Amino acid sequence: MTAFIAAAAVAVLLVLAWLLRPFFRMSASANASQRQLNAAILREQLAKLDQDLADGTLRQEDYAQARAELQRRVLEDTSQEDATPTLRAPRRTLVSLALLVPLAAIAVYFITGNPAGISAPSLAQRPTQQDVERMVQGLADRLAKEPGNLKGWAMLAKSYKVLGRPVDAERAFERAGAFIDDDAQMLADYADVIATNANGNLSGKPAALLEKALKVDPNNGMALWLAGTAALGEKNYDRTLALWERLAKLLPPGSEDAQTLQGAIGQVRVMAGTAPGTTGTAVASAGASVSGTVELAPALKAQAAPTDTVMVIARVPGTRMPVAVLRVRASDLPLKFTLDDSLAMSPQARISSATEVDIEARISKSGMAKPEPGDLISGVQTVKVGAKDIALRVAQVRN
């Protein structure tokens, strides 16, 4: 605000200086009196008479008469008191302009400008959860009066999904109708909320929506992952591998997401009996597991949506590659878990080959393997393989 006022003041001063420039440039000689001006004029006229007489254009008699008249006027002028100076800077005009220009500028700004913007903060405050919910409710109220606004229903459905309201999101997606038919991401989101409301079951309508999404965009990451998961639920391992291997080509090589997906692909190959050294479904070594419970601290419950992904992860201490990962929905909390070789990410990295593991729980909105700021996490516990009754409490927010 201070910078704005300073800039405005400088601008006004420059305008005043430009307007009043002629008055400031008046010299002291310009403040001549009326008598001095008259005398100068009479001298000039007398010199003209002398010139006309010398040139012969004026007779002697006329010259004498005109000269006498000029001398009389000189005597009359000098007998009177000196008049007030006629050429000086008009003080009233100067004062009027000096006041009028700033006042006019202020008036114009208050009429056409944005006075409230002077004191507005330089950075807009981030909306709170309550602000977002009010905006979403406002959109819902408007759509109640505009049921044919399919684009608005699609936007409302996405908003409900982000807010962790899958039931409302499913209803809004239904109202969006044909608007989402050509949007692979919207179709995948629709399938996801239906499955969430069906306790993770992707068969039926969700699977059909995912197939439709892949026809629109064969490389949509979410559709590939969910369609592969749906095929896995039906034990269609070939279909799962085809979809997830296509997805693997889209991920940055060496990234945590790519490593996690490769581990899942390896696990499916083991289940299908196609992994090297396997002859069917792998059986976990006796006692090669860890088990326990995961719970969410009450203070963080408002920050976890039912559709968020809970990951229970086991790693060999000092390594990054998990030897077992269990994925469930946050709606399943509190959770009893068991991590064994059936949850291995790679046939070469199993929990049965370790003597002890680091175990932790993480809740993610994106569902990605790579930890992100805002994830809810538990502490890391190092336990012996075979340990039971491990208690993981998610009570921290990752920075």
C-alpha positions in Angstrom: 0.0 0.0 0.0 2.8 2.4 0.8 4.5 1.9 -2.6 1.2 2.5 -4.3 0.6 5.8 -2.5 4.1 7.0 -3.1 3.9 6.2 -6.8 0.5 8.0 -7.1 1.9 11.1 -5.3 4.9 11.3 -7.7 2.5 11.0 -10.7 0.4 13.9 -9.3 3.4 16.1 -8.7 4.7 15.5 -12.3 1.3 16.5 -13.7 1.2 19.7 -11.6 4.7 20.6 -12.6 3.7 20.2 -16.3 0.6 22.3 -15.9 2.2 25.1 -13.9 5.4 25.3 -15.9 4.5 28.5 -17.8 3.8 30.4 -14.6 7.1 29.4 -12.9 9.1 30.4 -16.0 7.9 34.1 -15.8 10.9 36.3 -15.2 11.1 39.2 -12.8 11.0 41.6 -15.8 7.6 40.3 -16.6 6.2 42.0 -13.5 6.2 45.4 -15.2 3.8 48.2 -14.0 1.1 49.8 -16.3 3.0 53.1 -16.3 6.2 51.5 -17.5 4.4 49.8 -20.3 2.7 53.0 -21.4 6.0 54.9 -21.4 7.5 52.2 -23.6 4.6 52.4 -26.1 4.8 56.2 -26.3 8.5 56.1 -26.9 8.0 53.7 -29.7 5.3 56.0 -31.3 7.5 59.1 -31.0 10.3 57.2 -32.8 7.8 56.3 -35.5 6.8 60.0 -35.9 10.4 61.0 -36.3 11.0 58.3 -38.9 7.9 59.3 -40.9 9.1 63.0 -40.9 12.5 62.0 -42.1 11.1 59.9 -44.8 8.9 62.7 -46.0 5.7 60.7 -45.5 4.5 63.2 -42.8 4.1 66.9 -43.2 5.7 69.3 -40.7 2.4 70.6 -39.5 1.0 67.1 -38.9 4.2 66.0 -37.2 4.1 68.9 -34.8 0.5 68.2 -33.9 1.1 64.5 -33.3 4.2 65.1 -31.3 2.3 67.6 -29.1 -0.4 65.0 -28.5 2.1 62.4 -27.5 3.8 64.8 -25.0 0.5 65.6 -23.5 -0.2 61.9 -22.9 3.2 61.4 -21.4 2.5 64.2 -18.9 -0.9 62.7 -18.0 0.6 59.3 -17.4 3.4 60.5 -15.2 1.1 62.5 -13.1 -0.9 59.4 -12.0 0.2 56.9 -9.4 1.9 53.8 -10.6 -0.6 51.0 -11.4 -0.6 47.5 -10.0 1.7 45.1 -11.9 -0.2 43.4 -14.7 2.1 40.4 -15.5 2.7 38.2 -12.6 2.0 34.6 -11.7 -1.7 34.2 -10.8 -1.6 32.9 -7.2 -5.3 31.9 -7.2 -4.8 29.8 -10.3 -1.8 28.1 -8.9 -3.5 27.2 -5.6 -6.6 26.1 -7.4 -4.7 23.7 -9.7 -2.6 22.4 -6.9 -5.7 21.4 -5.0 -8.0 20.4 -7.8 -5.7 18.0 -9.6 -5.0 15.7 -6.6 -8.7 15.8 -5.5 -9.8 15.0 -9.1 -7.4 12.1 -9.3 -8.6 10.6 -6.0 -12.2 11.0 -7.0 -11.6 9.2 -10.4 -9.8 6.4 -8.7 -12.5 5.8 -6.1 -15.1 5.8 -8.9 -13.4 3.6 -11.5 -10.6 1.9 -9.5 -10.3 -0.7 -6.8 -9.7 1.1 -3.4 -10.0 -2.2 -1.5 -7.1 -3.5 -3.5 -4.8 -1.1 -1.8 -5.0 -2.9 1.5 -5.4 -6.4 0.1 -2.7 -8.9 1.1 -0.1 -9.6 -1.5 -0.6 -13.3 -1.3 -4.1 -14.9 -1.4 -4.8 -17.1 1.6 -5.2 -20.8 0.8 -8.8 -21.9 1.2 -9.6 -24.0 4.2 -11.4 -27.3 4.2 -14.6 -25.4 5.2 -14.1 -23.0 2.3 -13.8 -25.9 -0.2 -16.9 -27.6 1.2 -18.9 -24.4 1.0 -17.9 -23.9 -2.6 -18.8 -27.6 -3.4 -22.1 -27.1 -1.7 -22.7 -24.0 -3.7 -22.1 -25.9 -6.9 -24.5 -28.6 -5.7 -27.2 -26.1 -5.0 -26.8 -24.5 -8.4 -27.0 -27.9 -10.1 -30.2 -28.6 -8.3 -31.6 -25.8 -10.4 -29.7 -26.8 -13.5 -30.1 -30.6 -13.8 -29.1 -30.5 -17.4 -25.6 -29.0 -16.7 -23.7 -32.2 -17.4 -20.3 -30.5 -17.2 -21.2 -29.2 -13.8 -22.2 -32.6 -12.5 -18.9 -34.0 -13.7 -17.1 -31.3 -11.8 -19.1 -31.9 -8.7 -18.4 -35.7 -8.9 -14.6 -35.0 -9.0 -15.0 -32.6 -6.1 -16.9 -35.2 -4.0 -14.2 -37.8 -4.8 -11.4 -35.5 -3.6 -13.4 -34.7 -0.4 -13.7 -38.5 0.3 -17.5 -38.7 -0.4 -17.6 -41.6 -2.8 -21.4 -42.2 -2.4 -22.1 -38.6 -3.4 -19.4 -38.8 -6.1 -21.1 -41.9 -7.7 -24.5 -40.1 -7.8 -22.9 -37.1 -9.4 -21.1 -39.2 -12.0 -24.4 -40.8 -12.9 -25.9 -37.4 -13.5 -23.0 -36.4 -15.7 -24.1 -39.0 -18.2 -22.7 -38.9 -21.7 -20.5 -35.9 -20.8 -17.7 -38.2 -19.5 -18.0 -40.8 -22.3 -14.9 -39.4 -24.1 -12.9 -38.7 -20.9 -10.7 -41.7 -19.9 -9.7 -40.2 -16.6 -13.4 -39.4 -15.6 -14.4 -42.9 -16.6 -11.6 -44.4 -14.4 -12.6 -42.1 -11.5 -16.2 -43.2 -11.9 -15.1 -46.9 -11.8 -13.0 -46.2 -8.7 -15.8 -44.7 -6.7 -18.2 -47.5 -7.6 -15.7 -50.1 -6.5 -15.0 -48.1 -3.3 -18.7 -48.2 -2.5 -18.7 -51.9 -3.2 -15.9 -52.7 -0.8 -13.2 -52.7 -3.5 -15.1 -55.0 -5.9 -14.2 -53.9 -9.5 -16.3 -56.5 -11.3 -19.4 -55.6 -13.2 -20.0 -51.9 -14.0 -16.5 -50.7 -12.8 -14.8 -53.2 -15.1 -17.0 -52.1 -18.0 -16.2 -48.4 -17.4 -12.5 -49.3 -17.3 -12.7 -51.1 -20.6 -14.4 -48.0 -22.0 -11.7 -45.7 -20.6 -9.0 -47.8 -22.2 -10.7 -47.5 -25.6 -10.7 -43.8 -25.2 -7.1 -43.7 -24.0 -5.1 -47.0 -24.0 -2.4 -45.4 -22.0 -4.4 -43.9 -19.1 -2.4 -44.9 -16.0 -5.3 -45.2 -13.6 -7.4 -47.2 -16.0 -4.5 -49.6 -16.7 -3.9 -50.1 -13.0 -7.5 -50.7 -12.0 -8.3 -52.8 -15.0 -5.3 -55.0 -14.2 -6.5 -55.2 -10.6 -10.0 -56.2 -11.8 -8.5 -59.0 -14.0 -6.4 -60.1 -11.0 -9.5 -60.5 -8.9 -10.9 -62.8 -11.6 -7.6 -64.7 -11.6 -7.1 -63.6 -15.2 -3.3 -63.4 -14.8 -2.5 -63.0 -18.5 -4.8 -60.0 -18.7 -3.3 -58.5 -15.6 0.2 -58.9 -16.8 -0.6 -57.4 -20.2 -2.1 -54.3 -18.7 0.5 -53.8 -15.9 3.4 -54.4 -18.3 1.9 -51.7 -20.6 1.7 -49.4 -17.6 5.3 -50.2 -16.6 6.5 -48.8 -19.9 4.8 -45.4 -19.1 6.6 -45.0 -15.7 10.0 -43.3 -15.3 12.6 -46.1 -15.3 14.0 -46.7 -11.8 11.4 -44.7 -10.0 9.7 -46.0 -6.9 6.4 -46.4 -8.7 8.1 -48.4 -11.4 9.9 -50.6 -8.8 6.6 -51.2 -7.0 4.8 -52.1 -10.2 7.6 -54.5 -11.2 7.3 -56.1 -7.8 3.5 -56.5 -8.3 4.1 -57.9 -11.8 6.6 -60.4 -10.3 4.0 -61.4 -7.7 1.4 -62.1 -10.5 3.9 -64.2 -12.4 4.5 -66.3 -9.3 0.8 -66.7 -8.8 0.5 -67.6 -12.5 3.4 -70.1 -12.3 5.4 -68.3 -14.9 8.2 -66.9 -12.8 11.6 -68.7 -13.0 11.8 -71.6 -10.5 8.0 -71.8 -9.8 5.5 -74.5 -10.7 2.3 -72.9 -9.6 1.2 -70.7 -6.8 3.9 -69.9 -4.4 3.5 -71.0 -0.8 5.0 -68.9 1.9 7.6 -70.6 4.1 6.3 -71.7 7.4 6.6 -68.9 9.9 8.0 -66.5 7.3 5.7 -63.6 8.1 5.0 -60.7 10.4 1.6 -59.7 11.7 -0.1 -57.1 13.8 -2.5 -54.2 13.6 -2.7 -50.7 12.2 -4.7 -47.9 13.7 -5.1 -44.2 12.9 -4.7 -41.7 15.6 -8.0 -39.9 16.3 -6.4 -36.5 15.8 -5.7 -37.3 12.1 -9.0 -39.0 11.2 -10.3 -35.8 9.6 -7.3 -35.9 7.2 -7.8 -39.4 5.9 -10.6 -40.0 3.3 -12.1 -43.5 3.1 -10.7 -43.9 -0.4 -7.1 -43.1 0.6 -4.7 -46.0 0.2 -3.2 -47.6 3.3 0.1 -49.3 2.7 1.8 -51.7 5.2 5.4 -52.1 4.1 8.2 -54.4 5.1 11.8 -53.8 4.0 15.1 -55.4 4.8 16.9 -52.8 7.0 19.1 -50.5 5.0 17.4 -51.3 1.6 14.7 -49.4 -0.3 13.0 -52.3 -2.1 10.1 -53.7 -0.1 9.9 -57.4 0.5 6.2 -57.2 1.2 3.5 -54.6 0.7 -0.2 -54.8 1.7 -2.6 -52.3 0.2 -6.1 -51.6 1.5 -8.5 -48.6 1.8 -8.5 -46.3 4.7 -12.1 -47.3 5.3 -10.7 -50.7 6.4 -9.0 -49.2 9.5 -8.3 -50.3 12.1 -6.7 -53.2 10.3 -5.3 -56.6 11.2 -2.5 -57.5 8.8 -0.1 -60.3 7.9 2.8 -59.8 5.6 4.3 -62.9 3.9 5.7 -64.1 0.6 2.3 -63.9 -1.1 2.7 -60.1 -0.8 6.3 -60.0 -2.2 7.1 -57.3 -4.7 9.7 -59.5 -6.5 10.5 -63.3 -6.5 14.0 -62.3 -5.7 13.1 -60.2 -2.6 10.8 -62.1 -0.2 10.3 -61.8 3.5 11.2 -65.5 4.0 14.8 -64.7 2.9 15.2 -62.1 5.7 15.8 -62.5 9.4 14.5 -59.1 10.4 12.6 -56.3 8.6 11.7 -52.7 9.1 7.9 -52.3 9.1 5.8 -49.2 8.8 2.4 -48.0 7.7 1.5 -45.1 5.4 -1.7 -43.5 4.2 -1.6 -41.9 0.8 -4.2 -39.9 -1.2 -2.5 -40.7 -4.5 -1.8 -44.3 -3.8 1.7 -44.0 -5.2 4.6 -45.9 -3.8 6.8 -42.8 -3.5 6.2 -41.0 -0.2 4.8 -37.5 -0.6 4.3 -34.5 1.6 1.0 -34.7 3.4 1.1 -38.5 3.7 0.1 -39.8 7.1 2.7 -42.1 8.5 3.6 -44.4 11.5 6.9 -44.8 13.1 9.3 -47.5 11.7 9.7 -50.6 13.8 12.5 -53.2 13.3 11.2 -56.7 14.1 12.3 -60.3 13.7 10.6 -62.2 10.9 7.9 -64.3 12.6 7.0 -61.5 15.0 3.3 -61.1 15.9 1.1 -58.5 17.6 3.0 -55.6 16.1 1.1 -52.4 16.8 1.5 -49.6 14.1 -0.1 -46.3 15.0 -0.4 -43.7 12.2 0.1 -40.4 14.1 2.4 -38.2 12.0 2.1 -36.1 8.9 5.0 -36.3 6.4 6.5 -32.9 5.6 
